[in-house]
Amino acid sequence: MGNSVDIVLIRQRRRRRRRMSKFLLMLLAVGICIFVYAKRDVWFPRLEGIGSKYQNITQNENADTEGNYPLSVSGGVDYYTSFVGNTMFILCDMYVYIYSSDGNFKESRQHAYSNAIMETNDSRCLLYSCNGTKFRVDSASKMIYEITTERPILFARIGDNGNVAVVTESDTYACRLTVYDSTGNRLYNRECVDRLLDVSLNKTGCIFATLGAENGDLVTTLQSVTFNNETQWISAPLATLCMKVYALENGDAFVIGDTRCAYYNSMGDMQNVVDFSGPLADYAFAKEHAAILLENEERRQSQLLLFAAPGDNPSVIQIPYIAKSVDADNETAFLLGTQSIESYTFTGEHSAELKITDSYENLMKNGKYFYLLGYDKINRINMR
């Protein structure tokens, strides 16, 4: 009988110790959580720094007089590069890496946007989450503002003066267009009956392209509006799918579609249309000059259309190889091939050729340099 009592007491004591241990562990966990929360301002910035220590983009360790090029890109990382003035912005999955034009690393900024897309002008960078609800505007030195939208973002554009157009989904319409000024204040809002394909901003308003159908074909219609809710003009439908629309300073418009391009005057009347002889590969627009690259896979050739002015008929250049991309400045179009960079005036004259040794997929011209974008590196060469 005594042994039975002893066993019962021992079991009860064990249960009490177990309960007490669990209770103390729970108190310890709660205490740690409270301590971590109270000290969050101290340790969280340090934790953020851990992610930035590993960079997707790294400088050349053997820097010379030509700068810290090539920049190395971690294999398999998707990136997009653009310039804000003389500052290079490189967008990756979670960070924007900022470099000087000489390839000197300046800083990295975390964006944490899924499906992040970047648009730039000469002084600012627009980042937005495609199908997300956040966008932000940065300068070379800091983030200027960030806004959360009510509905998912379809696409966004930034104008030369810093205005931002954001096209989002809508509960009752095809989409909604909202324009913000350079400080992030709402400037204009419009519910759109038709789906918007692109928006180009000017000083007093914008020109947007809408998608429609006519006789079984996809058509693009342009509409010019002011921020005072005035409709200036609506164009006739154009049988093409708009890839890009450019609002010119005098109120004219130039639209590049997948099968043709067209020029409209300030009244919305079509002045010129040019049909493409092959699939659209790339395009560039500078001031009122346009360069459009077409490809012919069967013949392994390309065709370059050069517009000295949007309303002019283009100079047509036959390229005896498949060109990679095209860029342009105010005077010249630059064509990236497999072994060289070809320069053309907008009247169609071949002005220069610069040999390259490695393989690249894209070309950017900034200042006196070409920036060549490859799978795992970004390089720079002097154009002269």
Secondary structure as the mmCIF struct_conf table of DSSP 4:
data_model
#
loop_
_struct_conf.conf_type_id
_struct_conf.id
_struct_conf.beg_label_comp_id
_struct_conf.beg_label_asym_id
_struct_conf.beg_label_seq_id
_struct_conf.end_label_comp_id
_struct_conf.end_label_asym_id
_struct_conf.end_label_seq_id
HELX_RH_AL_P HELX_RH_AL_P1 GLY A 2 ALA A 38
TURN_TY1_P TURN_TY1_P1 LYS A 39 LYS A 39
HELX_RH_AL_P HELX_RH_AL_P2 ARG A 40 LYS A 53
BEND BEND1 TYR A 54 TYR A 54
BEND BEND2 ASN A 56 ASN A 56
STRN STRN1 ILE A 57 THR A 58
BEND BEND3 GLU A 61 ASN A 62
STRN STRN2 ASP A 64 ASP A 64
TURN_TY1_P TURN_TY1_P2 THR A 65 GLU A 66
STRN STRN3 GLY A 67 GLY A 67
BEND BEND4 ASN A 68 ASN A 68
BEND BEND5 PRO A 70 PRO A 70
STRN STRN4 LEU A 71 VAL A 73
TURN_TY1_P TURN_TY1_P3 GLY A 75 GLY A 76
STRN STRN5 TYR A 80 VAL A 84
TURN_TY1_P TURN_TY1_P4 GLY A 85 ASN A 86
STRN STRN6 THR A 87 LEU A 91
BEND BEND6 ASP A 93 MET A 94
STRN STRN7 TYR A 95 SER A 100
TURN_TY1_P TURN_TY1_P5 SER A 101 ASP A 102
STRN STRN8 PHE A 105 GLN A 110
TURN_TY1_P TURN_TY1_P6 SER A 114 ASN A 115
STRN STRN9 ALA A 116 THR A 120
BEND BEND7 ASP A 122 SER A 123
STRN STRN10 CYS A 125 SER A 129
TURN_TY1_P TURN_TY1_P7 CYS A 130 ASN A 131
BEND BEND8 GLY A 132 THR A 133
STRN STRN11 LYS A 134 ASP A 138
BEND BEND9 ALA A 140 LYS A 142
STRN STRN12 MET A 143 THR A 148
BEND BEND10 GLU A 150 ARG A 151
STRN STRN13 ILE A 153 ILE A 158
TURN_TY1_P TURN_TY1_P8 ASP A 160 ASN A 161
BEND BEND11 GLY A 162 GLY A 162
STRN STRN14 VAL A 164 THR A 168
BEND BEND12 ASP A 171 ALA A 174
STRN STRN15 CYS A 175 TYR A 180
TURN_TY1_P TURN_TY1_P9 SER A 182 THR A 183
BEND BEND13 GLY A 184 GLY A 184
STRN STRN16 ARG A 186 CYS A 192
BEND BEND14 VAL A 193 ASP A 194
STRN STRN17 LEU A 196 LEU A 201
BEND BEND15 LYS A 203 THR A 204
STRN STRN18 GLY A 205 GLU A 214
TURN_TY1_P TURN_TY1_P10 ASN A 215 GLY A 216
STRN STRN19 ASP A 217 THR A 226
TURN_TY1_P TURN_TY1_P11 PHE A 227 ASN A 228
BEND BEND16 ASN A 229 ASN A 229
STRN STRN20 THR A 231 ILE A 234
HELX_LH_PP_P HELX_LH_PP_P1 SER A 235 PRO A 237
STRN STRN21 LEU A 238 LEU A 238
BEND BEND17 ALA A 239 THR A 240
STRN STRN22 CYS A 242 ALA A 247
TURN_TY1_P TURN_TY1_P12 GLU A 249 ASN A 250
BEND BEND18 GLY A 251 GLY A 251
STRN STRN23 ALA A 253 GLY A 257
BEND BEND19 ASP A 258 THR A 259
STRN STRN24 ARG A 260 TYR A 264
TURN_TY1_P TURN_TY1_P13 SER A 266 MET A 267
BEND BEND20 GLY A 268 GLY A 268
STRN STRN25 MET A 270 ASP A 275
BEND BEND21 SER A 277 GLY A 278
STRN STRN26 LEU A 280 ALA A 286
TURN_TY1_P TURN_TY1_P14 LYS A 287 GLU A 288
STRN STRN27 HIS A 289 ASN A 296
TURN_TY1_P TURN_TY1_P15 GLU A 297 ARG A 300
STRN STRN28 GLN A 301 PHE A 307
BEND BEND22 ALA A 308 ALA A 309
TURN_TY1_P TURN_TY1_P16 PRO A 310 GLY A 311
BEND BEND23 ASP A 312 ASP A 312
HELX_LH_PP_P HELX_LH_PP_P2 ASN A 313 PRO A 314
STRN STRN29 SER A 315 ILE A 319
BEND BEND24 PRO A 320 TYR A 321
STRN STRN30 SER A 325 ALA A 328
BEND BEND25 ASN A 330 GLU A 331
STRN STRN31 THR A 332 LEU A 336
BEND BEND26 THR A 338 GLN A 339
STRN STRN32 SER A 340 THR A 345
TURN_TY1_P TURN_TY1_P17 PHE A 346 THR A 347
BEND BEND27 GLY A 348 GLY A 348
STRN STRN33 HIS A 350 LYS A 355
BEND BEND28 ASP A 358 ASP A 358
BEND BEND29 GLU A 361 GLU A 361
STRN STRN34 ASN A 362 ASN A 366
TURN_TY1_P TURN_TY1_P18 GLY A 367 LYS A 368
STRN STRN35 TYR A 369 LEU A 373
BEND BEND30 TYR A 375 ASP A 376
STRN STRN36 LYS A 377 ASN A 382
#
